[in-house]
Amino acid sequence: MLNVTEETDDGTAVPTLDLRLAGEALILLVEQYGLFGARAPLHLAQPYAAEPKENLDKLIRSGAFKPLDLLTLTRGSPSIRYNTQEKRALAVCLGYCLMDFFDADLSSQRIYFLGSTKESRSGTLKQTLYLSFASNLPATAESHIFRIGHPTLLSFAKLLLEIEFGQSIDFCITSNCDKTNRATWAELCDMVDQLEEERNDSYLQAVRGCLMAHRQISRALRLGAAYERDAELTIRKELYGEVVEKLEAALAESTPRTGNKRQRSESPDPIPRTKLRLSKPNFQGQSEQEASFHSAIAPKTWLRDLMTISRQVEIKRREWRVTAPIRVAILDTGLDWDFPVFRKRTGLLKSISDVKDFVTSSTPTATDIFGHGTFMARLIMECAPGAEILVARVAENTDKLKNSQANVKEAILWAGQAGRADIISMSFGFPRDDPGIREAIETVQKQRNEEVIFIASAGNSSTDDESFPARHPSVISVYATNSHGTFLQSNPVSTSNGADILGAYGDDIPDAIREEFRTTYPKVCQPGSSVATAVMAGISATMLAYADVLPSLVPFQREAAAVLQCLRTTKGMEALLFRLAPNDRDHPRLRAVNPMWFWKNRSDDTMRYNAISEALWDIHRRLPRRG
């Protein structure tokens, strides 16, 4: 709720900042790409007392949000003016306010710009544009009742349309879900219906979602949320999915593409989404199905992108002194300790925390003489340089793998029990289920309360079914894509009965990595789901590392820690990986994981947390409460 304590000259109430909100303040400000939301700890003896300069309603009436047309140009453009991208950024900020203050009046008359009125080069308010909110009391039971004409949802839908078209909409909204509000709701629905005849972009979907969110929220509250805190989390989760996520998509669509010689400031082209395609299978030269390691790769920028994200995460972890390591166990052909790059870059081997040889028990070093395990380790070292790696040698080479099921079973038990691995990566597969391996997976899952992530490669033959253990329900099955998200023709047939399938980069590896293996192990550097599995393990390790520090970076620390704990389960990580994959309308089942797409389109920690928690929410609700 807003704490209203002051009035302006015209009698309008001004929301002031209340420092009793656990020593934190919600601040929205202009940065490089427009407005964004952040919570920052306050260390002030007195409340922030910046003089209010403008409220949003006055800015709308001044024409600051109105699209340029001939009449506007004739009359003269307003001194302060927002382009499409800046309007979308403002809408995203306000969307986060809606999630935090769903019981407040978020009409344009109640939203103030505090501080300086200096303009940026684009004509918008510069640097000290703030929207400050405060909360006096906890939400009441009445605030958890959502019906047609809910005043906050109604006001916010109206506000989004006012920002979009740059003019006030004079509809009456009361503080109750009464007849007046229901009539206004119908009017706004009619407006959206008419607009959808001409367009149906993400922004308009957000407005529609705001008008219809009461249904989803009411249904979600009926299905659960026995505690008040759970009810508030449920409301936020539904508001994110119905409104805020679509506003984020609208912001991404409005962001100009890089590399063009000309950029339009108004209504830039949407960012194109990668087409995920299944190429026609090649039936020539296919051998009889047998156990095999699934290898791969060649060059582009995806590995550099993954390294960039991982470095950013490690910086945040160091700043907040998060030291608990993420442990990735690689079950493969071992590790070549004398590999040339390890001799040149001795620091790489510091990531190896433990080894175990299940092929030759008398050998303590698990030495790789085939190269496949070394290749997988190098990929994870690059994708997740902060991760600790456990090496389990389960086979000497591909030919010996088909008789190594017992080794795999023992390695899974070792990695999950003594090794306490967070992630167990298996870049291989068998044509038939093995009861020993199945038992080992289920034993570790039970002993670890499901807090261990299994990842395995789906296979490398378009004429075969998905391999085992990838098809086990407690394992994330990984298919291979190229750097553009196109699924490789070598992928096997899915056995998931029509469910979506996950793909990761299994081709287009940088030349530097290929060169490392060109002379020593040239045959292992081939495209396929082995590479995709190692890459997926690296992505998962980075996301786990980020989840460890994320509660320190967002305002809802207790809630965040509880929800993010689900990410340590196979089902939780799988749900997040689907969120990291853009939708493809032509091939909706094929989901190519693209962390940089996710990272760029959700440009701060709060936006990422909301997207992650929304993906994990259903899993979080099903897990038993602890403590």
KAKAFEN-V801397 format. One line per field, one symbol per residue. ss: DSSP state (2 for helix, 1 for strand, 0 for the rest). A space follows every 50 residues. Layout:
BEGIN
ss: ???
END
This chain:
BEGIN
ss: 00011110000011100000000111111110011111111000000000 01111222222000000002222220000000022222222222222222 00000002220111000010000010000100100000002222000000 22222222222222200000000000002222222222222222220000 02222222222222222222222000022222222222222222222222 22220000000000000000000000010000000000000110000000 02222222222222222220000000111111001000022222022222 21111110000000001000022222222222200001111110000222 20002222222222222200001111011100002222222222222000 00111110000000100100000011111110000010000010000000 11111000002222222200022200002222222222222222222222 00000022222222222202222222222010000000011110222222 200022222222222222222200000
END
